[in-house]
Amino acid sequence: MAVPDSAIEERFLAATGPGGQNVNKVATACQLRVDIFALGLHPETYRRLKLLAGSKLTSGGVLVLTARRYRSQEGNRADARERLAELLEKAEERAARRVKTKPSRAAKARRVDDKKGRAVVKAGRGRITPD
């Protein structure tokens, strides 16, 4: 799915983690903000996206992804866009419809016979009464 550039806003933040002196001087972490209403998603896709995104989705319909895995802006930008694509791909997947099944008459009969057999075995474990 192609995401229009007008729906995406990128910000670069000071990242945490590895990077030495560089991490204090350069804003390398990428925060991707996507207006999901501008994507024109199908209602079912939107519902699944809301479930998948969880707390990453604001009440205003903005999806916020922060990437800080790499030490460069380009790496983090690519990572954020890749994660966005994966999230949208997952949201578009439909769950397979469940086909209802029921046990056959023979299977029900076997289950009842097995239950009766177990009942006989358990009844045989009781106390012996002298006659």
C-alpha positions in Angstrom: 0.0 0.0 0.0 1.4 3.4 -1.0 1.3 6.0 1.7 1.0 9.6 0.4 3.7 12.0 1.5 1.1 14.5 2.6 -0.1 12.1 5.3 3.4 11.6 6.8 5.3 14.0 9.0 8.8 13.2 10.1 10.6 14.7 13.1 14.1 13.9 14.3 14.8 13.7 18.0 17.8 13.2 20.2 18.1 9.4 20.5 19.1 7.4 23.5 21.4 4.4 23.5 24.7 3.7 21.7 26.5 6.5 19.9 29.0 8.0 22.3 29.4 11.8 22.0 27.4 11.7 18.8 24.2 10.9 20.7 24.3 14.1 22.6 24.9 16.3 19.6 22.9 14.9 16.7 19.1 14.2 16.5 19.1 10.8 14.9 15.9 9.2 16.2 13.1 9.4 13.7 9.5 10.0 14.8 7.0 9.2 12.0 3.5 10.7 12.4 0.9 9.4 10.0 -2.6 10.7 9.7 -4.5 7.5 9.2 -7.7 9.3 8.1 -5.8 10.6 5.1 -5.0 7.1 4.0 -8.6 6.3 3.1 -8.6 2.9 4.7 -11.5 0.4 4.5 -13.5 0.4 7.8 -12.5 -3.2 8.6 -8.8 -2.4 7.9 -9.1 0.7 10.1 -10.5 -1.4 12.9 -7.7 -4.0 12.6 -5.1 -1.2 12.5 -6.5 0.3 15.7 -6.1 -3.0 17.4 -2.6 -3.6 16.1 -1.3 -0.1 16.8 -2.7 0.1 20.4 -1.1 3.0 22.3 0.8 4.2 19.2 -2.5 5.6 17.8 -3.6 8.9 19.3 -7.3 9.8 19.8 -6.9 12.3 16.9 -6.2 9.4 14.5 -2.4 10.0 14.3 -0.2 6.9 14.3 3.2 7.7 16.0 6.2 5.4 15.3 9.6 6.2 16.8 12.7 4.5 15.4 16.0 4.8 17.2 17.6 1.5 16.4 20.3 2.9 14.1 23.0 5.6 14.6 22.0 7.6 11.5 19.0 9.5 10.5 18.7 7.7 7.2 18.7 4.3 8.9 16.1 5.3 11.4 13.9 6.9 8.7 14.0 3.7 6.6 13.3 1.6 9.7 10.2 3.7 10.7 8.8 3.6 7.1 9.4 -0.2 7.0 7.6 -0.7 10.3 4.7 1.5 9.0 4.5 -0.6 5.8 4.5 -3.9 7.9 1.8 -2.5 10.2 -0.5 -1.5 7.3 0.1 -4.9 5.6 -0.9 -6.7 8.7 -4.0 -4.6 9.1 -5.1 -5.4 5.5 -4.9 -9.2 6.1 -8.2 -10.7 6.7 -8.6 -13.5 9.2 -9.6 -16.8 7.6 -13.2 -17.6 8.0 -13.9 -20.4 10.4 -15.9 -23.3 8.9 -18.2 -24.7 11.5 -18.0 -28.5 11.9 -19.8 -31.0 14.1 -18.9 -34.6 15.1 -20.5 -37.4 13.1 -23.1 -39.7 14.6 -20.5 -42.5 14.8 -18.0 -40.3 16.6 -20.7 -39.4 19.2 -21.5 -43.1 19.6 -17.8 -43.9 20.2 -17.5 -41.2 22.8 -20.6 -42.4 24.7 -19.2 -46.0 24.5 -15.8 -44.9 25.9 -17.6 -43.0 28.7 -19.6 -46.1 29.6 -16.4 -48.2 29.6 -14.6 -45.8 31.9 -17.6 -45.8 34.2 -17.5 -49.6 34.5 -13.8 -49.5 35.3 -14.3 -46.8 38.0 -17.3 -48.7 39.5 -15.0 -51.7 39.8 -12.7 -49.8 42.0 -15.3 -49.3 44.8 -15.3 -51.1 48.2 -16.0 -54.8 48.2 -19.0 -55.7 50.2 -19.1 -59.2 51.6 -22.2 -61.2 50.5 
